[in-house]
Amino acid sequence: MADFEKQKMNAAVKAAEYVRSGMLVGLGTGSTSYYLIKEIGRRVREEGLKIRAVCTSRKTEDLARENGIEILQNTDDQIDLTIDGADQVGMYGTLIKGGGGALLREKIVAYNSKEMYVIVDSRKIESTHFGSFPLPVEIVPFMHLRTVQNLRKICEQTDIRRTENGEIFVTDNGNYIADMRMGKINDPLDLEESLKNIPGVVEVGLFNGIAKRIFEGTDDGCNIYRITDHGIEREEVYFDH
């Protein structure tokens, strides 16, 4: 049986090797990014790595601070490298993100980066049914019921995300998230444009043409893929000895 936590850790540790002193680094949010931040923190303590970081959520910020990473709240500098997880990766490198509720900040950070690397376990790359993971859409609270109705014109199975106790989930920016169960997304660029044209939509959890490399963790190492105009191409296979 696959060890998905080990896969996440292997992907994160390998991607962390690309972080160098002097960099401004974007740190993602989620269970795979947890291992990334822990590994970067280890390098800060043991290797004297010196970086500054922009965090994509308050949770990430707290974890980075605990691990001795210098945090910037705001900057006009371009980010050198952002490393983040993904809920699903399509064969041309399009991502679905936002399962952890931080998609707006994640997209702002990724867009303002020279490069974005994605760290995932072996379940996340989807060659035939991209869109089987629900697509998160961040919306403003004002008139959100009507916004959801408008989203349902595109995907009938759209609902406001709620916490375990039934309350509406609120993002770090004070917004709500609507999850769209598309089943399959054939044209992510067209879908993103259509959704963004709906008043009340803040951001869409589709990341088109942003990621440069995919680190897919395995039980014994990591597959590294480069994203080209022709799709995802394997660049390196790394085994953890």
C-alpha positions as CSV (number, residue, x, y, z in Angstrom):
1,M,0.0,0.0,0.0
2,A,1.3,3.5,-0.9
3,D,2.5,5.7,1.9
4,F,1.1,9.0,0.9
5,E,2.6,10.9,3.8
6,K,6.1,9.6,2.8
7,Q,5.4,10.6,-0.8
8,K,4.5,14.2,0.3
9,M,7.7,14.4,2.4
10,N,9.9,13.1,-0.4
11,A,8.5,15.6,-2.9
12,A,8.9,18.5,-0.4
13,V,12.4,17.6,0.7
14,K,13.6,17.3,-2.9
15,A,12.0,20.6,-4.0
16,A,13.5,22.3,-0.9
17,E,17.0,21.5,-2.4
18,Y,16.3,24.2,-5.0
19,V,16.0,26.9,-2.3
20,R,19.3,28.9,-2.0
21,S,20.5,31.6,0.3
22,G,19.5,35.1,-0.7
23,M,16.2,34.0,-2.2
24,L,12.8,35.5,-1.6
25,V,10.6,32.3,-1.4
26,G,6.9,31.9,-1.6
27,L,5.6,29.2,0.8
28,G,2.4,27.4,0.1
29,T,-0.3,26.1,2.3
30,G,-1.4,22.5,3.0
31,S,-0.3,19.1,4.2
32,T,2.6,18.8,1.6
33,S,3.8,22.4,2.2
34,Y,4.0,21.5,5.9
35,Y,6.9,19.1,5.1
36,L,8.5,21.8,2.9
37,I,8.5,24.4,5.6
38,K,9.9,21.9,8.1
39,E,12.7,21.0,5.7
40,I,13.6,24.6,5.0
41,G,13.5,25.3,8.7
42,R,16.0,22.5,9.2
43,R,18.3,24.0,6.6
44,V,18.1,27.4,8.3
45,R,19.1,25.9,11.6
46,E,21.7,23.3,10.4
47,E,23.1,24.8,7.2
48,G,22.8,28.5,7.8
49,L,20.4,29.0,4.9
50,K,19.3,32.6,4.8
51,I,16.1,33.4,3.0
52,R,13.0,35.6,3.3
53,A,9.6,34.2,2.7
54,V,6.1,35.4,1.7
55,C,3.4,33.1,3.1
56,T,0.1,32.2,1.5
57,S,-1.9,31.8,4.7
58,R,-1.8,32.6,8.4
59,K,-1.3,29.0,9.2
60,T,1.8,28.8,6.9
61,E,3.1,32.1,8.5
62,D,2.8,30.6,12.0
63,L,4.6,27.4,11.0
64,A,7.4,29.3,9.1
65,R,7.9,31.6,12.1
66,E,8.1,28.5,14.4
67,N,10.9,27.2,12.1
68,G,13.0,30.3,12.2
69,I,12.2,31.5,8.7
70,E,12.2,35.3,8.1
71,I,8.7,36.5,7.0
72,L,7.7,39.5,4.9
73,Q,4.2,40.8,5.2
74,N,4.5,42.8,2.0
75,T,7.1,43.5,-0.7
76,D,7.5,45.1,-4.1
77,D,10.3,42.6,-4.9
78,Q,9.5,39.8,-7.3
79,I,9.5,36.4,-5.6
80,D,12.4,34.1,-6.8
81,L,10.7,30.8,-6.3
82,T,7.3,29.7,-4.9
83,I,6.8,26.0,-3.9
84,D,3.3,24.9,-3.1
85,G,1.1,21.8,-3.3
86,A,-1.9,21.2,-5.5
87,D,-5.2,19.3,-5.3
88,Q,-4.9,18.1,-8.9
89,V,-2.5,18.5,-11.8
90,G,-3.6,18.2,-15.4
91,M,-1.4,16.8,-18.2
92,Y,-0.6,20.3,-19.5
93,G,0.4,21.5,-16.1
94,T,-2.9,23.3,-15.2
95,L,-3.5,23.1,-11.4
96,I,-6.6,22.9,-9.3
97,K,-5.8,24.6,-5.9
98,G,-7.7,25.9,-3.0
99,G,-8.7,22.8,-1.2
100,G,-7.1,24.3,1.9
101,G,-8.9,27.6,1.5
102,A,-6.0,29.8,0.6
103,L,-6.4,30.0,-3.2
104,L,-6.4,33.8,-3.5
105,R,-3.2,34.4,-1.6
106,E,-1.7,31.3,-3.3
107,K,-2.4,32.7,-6.8
108,I,-1.1,36.2,-5.9
109,V,2.1,34.7,-4.7
110,A,2.5,32.3,-7.6
111,Y,1.7,35.0,-10.2
112,N,4.4,37.3,-8.7
113,S,7.1,34.6,-8.8
114,K,9.8,34.0,-11.3
115,E,9.1,30.3,-11.0
116,M,6.6,28.1,-9.3
117,Y,7.3,24.4,-8.3
118,V,4.5,22.1,-7.3
119,I,4.9,19.3,-4.8
120,V,2.4,16.4,-4.8
121,D,1.9,12.8,-3.9
122,S,1.2,10.1,-6.6
123,R,-2.6,10.6,-6.4
124,K,-2.6,14.1,-7.8
125,I,-1.5,13.9,-11.4
126,E,-4.7,13.2,-13.5
127,S,-4.3,12.3,-17.2
128,T,-7.9,11.7,-18.2
129,H,-10.3,13.2,-15.7
130,F,-8.9,16.6,-14.8
131,G,-11.6,18.3,-12.8
132,S,-12.7,15.3,-10.8
133,F,-11.5,17.2,-7.7
134,P,-14.0,20.0,-6.8
135,L,-13.0,23.4,-8.2
136,P,-12.8,26.1,-5.4
137,V,-14.0,29.6,-6.3
138,E,-13.5,32.4,-3.8
139,I,-16.4,34.8,-3.6
140,V,-17.3,37.8,-1.5
141,P,-19.9,37.4,1.2
142,F,-22.2,40.1,-0.1
143,M,-25.0,38.6,-2.1
144,H,-23.2,35.3,-2.0
145,L,-26.4,33.3,-2.4
146,R,-27.0,34.9,-5.8
147,T,-23.4,34.4,-6.8
148,V,-23.8,30.7,-6.1
149,Q,-26.9,30.6,-8.2
150,N,-24.9,32.2,-11.1
151,L,-22.1,29.6,-10.6
152,R,-24.7,26.9,-10.8
153,K,-25.5,28.0,-14.3
154,I,-22.1,26.7,-15.2
155,C,-22.0,23.7,-12.8
156,E,-25.2,22.7,-11.1
157,Q,-23.3,20.9,-8.3
158,T,-22.0,24.0,-6.6
159,D,-22.1,24.6,-2.9
160,I,-20.7,26.9,-0.3
161,R,-17.9,25.3,1.7
162,R,-18.7,24.7,5.4
163,T,-16.7,23.7,8.4
164,E,-17.2,20.4,10.3
165,N,-19.7,22.1,12.6
166,G,-21.7,23.4,9.7
167,E,-20.7,27.0,9.7
168,I,-19.6,28.8,6.5
169,F,-15.9,28.5,5.9
170,V,-14.2,32.0,5.9
171,T,-10.9,32.6,4.2
172,D,-8.0,34.6,5.6
173,N,-9.3,37.5,3.4
174,G,-12.8,37.3,4.9
175,N,-14.4,35.7,1.8
176,Y,-16.3,32.5,1.2
177,I,-15.5,29.5,-1.0
178,A,-17.9,27.8,-3.4
179,D,-16.8,24.3,-4.5
180,M,-17.9,23.3,-8.0
181,R,-18.1,19.6,-8.7
182,M,-17.4,19.8,-12.4
183,G,-16.5,16.1,-12.9
184,K,-14.2,17.0,-15.8
185,I,-12.7,20.2,-17.1
186,N,-12.1,20.2,-20.9
187,D,-11.0,23.9,-21.4
188,P,-9.6,25.4,-18.2
189,L,-8.7,28.7,-19.8
190,D,-12.2,29.3,-21.0
191,L,-13.7,28.1,-17.7
192,E,-11.5,30.5,-15.7
193,E,-12.5,33.4,-17.9
194,S,-16.2,32.6,-17.7
195,L,-16.1,32.3,-13.9
196,K,-14.2,35.5,-13.4
197,N,-16.8,37.4,-15.4
198,I,-19.4,36.7,-12.7
199,P,-19.7,39.6,-10.3
200,G,-18.9,38.5,-6.8
201,V,-16.2,36.1,-7.9
202,V,-12.8,37.1,-6.4
203,E,-10.6,34.3,-7.7
204,V,-10.8,30.8,-9.3
205,G,-8.7,27.8,-8.2
206,L,-7.4,27.2,-11.7
207,F,-3.7,27.9,-12.2
208,N,-3.1,28.0,-15.9
209,G,0.5,28.3,-17.3
210,I,2.0,29.2,-13.9
211,A,3.8,26.1,-12.7
212,K,7.2,25.2,-14.2
213,R,8.1,21.9,-12.4
214,I,6.1,19.2,-10.7
215,F,7.7,17.1,-7.9
216,E,5.7,13.9,-7.6
217,G,6.7,12.0,-4.5
218,T,6.9,8.2,-4.5
219,D,7.4,5.8,-1.7
220,D,11.1,5.6,-2.4
221,G,11.9,9.0,-4.0
222,C,10.6,11.6,-6.3
223,N,9.7,12.0,-10.0
224,I,10.5,15.5,-11.4
225,Y,8.6,16.8,-14.4
226,R,9.1,19.9,-16.4
227,I,6.1,21.6,-17.9
228,T,6.5,22.5,-21.6
229,D,4.2,23.6,-24.4
230,H,3.7,19.9,-25.2
231,G,2.7,18.9,-21.7
232,I,4.4,17.3,-18.7
233,E,7.8,15.8,-19.5
234,R,9.8,13.7,-17.0
235,E,13.1,15.4,-16.2
236,E,14.6,13.3,-13.4
237,V,13.9,10.3,-11.2
238,Y,15.3,10.6,-7.7
239,F,15.6,7.6,-5.3
240,D,15.9,8.2,-1.6
241,H,18.8,6.0,-0.4
